[in-house]
């Protein structure tokens, strides 16, 4: 009997299930739409909506710096990619400031041909179109490259020539 077990096991060991949910959450926030099975989509929906609510909490003026850092670290448990984490807190959360929950939806596509499992799309409700997403990704990557390419004192020193 199940009795008080709230975790969907998805026929996976706990470590594999945790990593799968982390990857699906990261992909959902990066692409704003993911095709997966209905069972996985329902499991990811719980996690992703809680993460969006955490990110929305950072938008309020009454939140201290310690609370903002705490929210970021909680989100880092599920999103290891800094680019996606930045997008969640600075792009996705402000979009849902007026909405009280229900940030994602699951659309049923049909059954997969190979194993006949029910497949669907999980997507963010107010998502951007594909062209806008690609432009945003490009600007973020350019900013990250500029930060990495700033010269430091160690790299500015001329290298010693080797004697033959």
N, C-alpha and C positions, 0 to 999 in steps of 0.2 A: 504494500500500500504506500502511496505517496506521502500523505499526511504531513503538511507543513513544509514540504520541500519546494522552495520558490525558484530554484535554478532549473532551466531547461538544459538537459544533459546533452542533447544533440548527438548521441552515440559517440562521444569523444571523451578521452581522459581530461581531467580538469586543466592541466597545463596547455594542452592543445586547444581546448575550448576557449581559454583565456586569451591566447595568442590570436585565435581566429576572430574573436570579438574585437580585439585591439586593431587588427588589420582592417576589418570591415568598418569600424568607426572612423579610422584614418581615411579610408577610401571614400566613405560617405561625405566627410567634410571637405575632402580635396576635390572630388568630382561633383558633389552635391546630388548624385544619383548613382545607385548601385543595383545591379541585377543579381539576385541570389534566391535561395529557396525561401518559402514563406516562413518556415520555422526559424531560420536564421534571421530573417528580417524582423520578426517579432522580438527576438532576443536583443538585436542591435538597437531597436527602437527604444527600449527601456534605457539602455546605457546612454545613447546619443541625446535623448531628451533631457536626461539629468545633467549631462555635460553642458548643453546649451543653457540650461537654467543656471548653472554655476558661472558660466561666462557672462550671462546677463547680470548676475550679482555684482560683477566688477564695474558695471556701467553706472551704478548709483553713486551719489556724492557722499553718502554717509559711511561708505566702506573705507576702512583704514588700509594702510599699505600692507600690514601683516595679513589681513584677510584677503587682499588681492593676491599676495604671494601664495597663500594657502590654497586659494581656488585654482591658481595656475598649477600648483604641484599635484592637486587632486586630478586635474585634467591630464597631466603628464603621465599618470598611471596608464591611461588608455591611448594617448596619442604621443608617440615618441618623436615624430617629425616636427621640428621647430617651425617650419614654414606653415604647416597645417594648424599647429597650435596658435600661431600668430593670427592666422586667418579666422580661427574660431573666436578668439577674443576681440579682434579689431574689425572684423567684417561681418561675420554671421550673427554674433550676439546683438549688435546694434539694430540689425534688421528686424529682430523679434522683440524689440523693447516693449511694444504695445500689446503683444500677444501673450496670453497666460496659458502656456502649455500647448500641446498639439503642434509641434514644429515639423513633424515628419508625417508622411503618408505611405501606405503600402498599396501598390496597385498589382492586382493579380494578372499575370500574363497568360498562363496556361500550364500545361504539363510539358516537362522535358522529354524529348524523344528517347533518349538512351535509357533512363531509369524510371520514367513516368512520375518523377517527383514534381510537386507543385512549385512553380517558379513565379517570382514577382519582382517588382521594382520597389525599392525604398528610396524616397527622395525627400529633400527639404522642400517645404511648401513655397516659400518665396525665393526660389532659386534663380540664379542668373542664367542668361542664355550662354551658349557655348562660346561665342565670339568674345563676350565680355570676360568669361572665365579665363580664356587663354591670354588675354591682355593683362589681366590681374596677375596671373602666374609669372608672366614675363617681367613685369615691373618688380615683383618681389624677388625674383632670381637675380635681376640686375643689381638691386640694392644689396643682396647678400654677397655678390661677387665683388662689389666695390668695397665692402667692409673687409673682406678677406685680402684684397689686393693692396690695402694701405701699407706703405713701406714703414718698417720699424728701424731702429738704430742698428740692429744686428744685420739686417739685410742690406743696408746702405753702405756698409764697409766694403772696400774692394777686397777681392779674394787674392790671397798670396799665390804667386806663380810657382809652380813646381820646377825645380832645377833638374835638368837632364844629365 
